[in-house]
Amino acid sequence: MAHALKQAIAKMSITIAAIDIPPDHLKYLSRTVEESKWTVAMYEIAFENLVFADQIFDVSIANFVLLATSKGGLPAVREMYPTLQPGDAATLTSWAHLEHIATEAAF
């Protein structure tokens, strides 16, 4: 499945914006990008402090942002929502709790 997804993305005219704080994560991604020939802009910033214009993205996918950011991810979602074009979608993935990551209640 991953190979098929890489091939499909390579054929599309899209640009991916990748956001993460740990530089090692972006370094790993850069190797994958080189192998896949994707067009990716990488940003080493906190999700709670996005620097993108409003309504710039068609889709936003956030993995573990809710769990790994402050206040249960609410500030991050508030930053993400305006970057979506009207009627477009965001997908967020997370686990309920991980012992090695301290979290705060969202509400």
C-alpha positions in Angstrom: 0.0 0.0 0.0 2.8 2.5 0.9 4.5 1.9 -2.4 1.3 2.4 -4.4 0.6 5.6 -2.4 4.1 6.9 -3.2 3.6 6.2 -6.9 0.2 7.9 -6.9 1.5 11.0 -5.2 4.5 11.2 -7.6 2.1 11.4 -10.5 0.0 14.2 -9.0 0.8 17.8 -9.2 0.8 18.5 -5.5 3.0 20.1 -2.9 3.2 18.7 0.6 4.0 21.0 3.6 5.6 18.9 6.4 5.7 20.4 9.9 7.6 19.0 12.8 9.8 20.1 15.7 12.4 17.4 16.1 15.0 17.9 13.2 15.6 14.2 13.1 12.0 13.6 12.0 12.5 16.1 9.1 15.8 14.5 8.2 14.2 11.1 7.9 11.4 12.6 5.8 14.0 14.3 3.5 15.4 10.8 2.6 12.0 9.5 1.8 11.2 12.6 -0.3 14.4 12.1 -2.3 13.6 8.5 -3.0 9.9 9.3 -3.9 10.5 12.5 -5.9 7.8 14.3 -4.0 7.5 18.0 -3.8 7.7 18.8 -0.1 8.3 22.0 1.8 9.6 21.2 5.3 9.1 23.5 8.3 10.7 23.0 11.7 8.0 24.8 13.7 5.5 24.1 16.5 2.0 23.3 15.3 0.6 25.9 17.7 2.6 28.6 15.8 1.8 28.0 12.2 3.1 30.6 9.7 0.8 29.8 6.8 -1.7 32.2 5.2 -5.4 31.5 5.6 -7.1 29.2 3.2 -3.9 27.9 1.7 -4.4 24.1 2.1 -6.9 21.7 0.6 -6.2 19.0 3.2 -4.5 18.9 6.6 -3.3 15.7 8.2 -2.0 15.9 11.7 -0.5 12.8 13.3 -0.3 12.9 17.1 -0.7 16.6 17.3 -3.6 16.3 19.8 -1.5 14.2 22.1 1.9 15.9 21.8 0.9 19.5 22.0 -0.4 21.6 24.9 -4.0 21.7 26.1 -4.9 18.5 24.3 -4.1 20.0 21.0 -6.8 22.7 21.1 -4.3 25.6 20.3 -2.9 23.6 17.4 -6.3 22.9 15.9 -7.2 26.6 16.2 -4.0 27.3 14.2 -4.8 24.6 11.6 -8.4 25.4 10.9 -7.9 28.8 9.2 -5.3 27.4 6.8 -8.0 25.2 5.2 -9.9 26.3 2.2 -13.7 26.5 2.8 -15.3 23.1 2.7 -12.0 21.2 2.9 -11.0 18.8 5.6 -8.6 18.0 8.4 -7.7 14.6 9.6 -6.2 14.1 13.1 -4.8 10.9 14.5 -3.9 10.2 18.1 -3.9 7.7 20.9 -5.8 8.4 24.1 -2.7 8.3 26.3 1.0 7.3 26.2 2.8 6.9 29.5 6.0 8.5 28.3 4.3 11.7 27.1 2.8 14.0 29.7 -0.5 15.4 28.5 -2.9 18.0 29.8 -6.7 17.7 29.7 -8.2 19.4 26.7 -11.3 20.6 28.6 
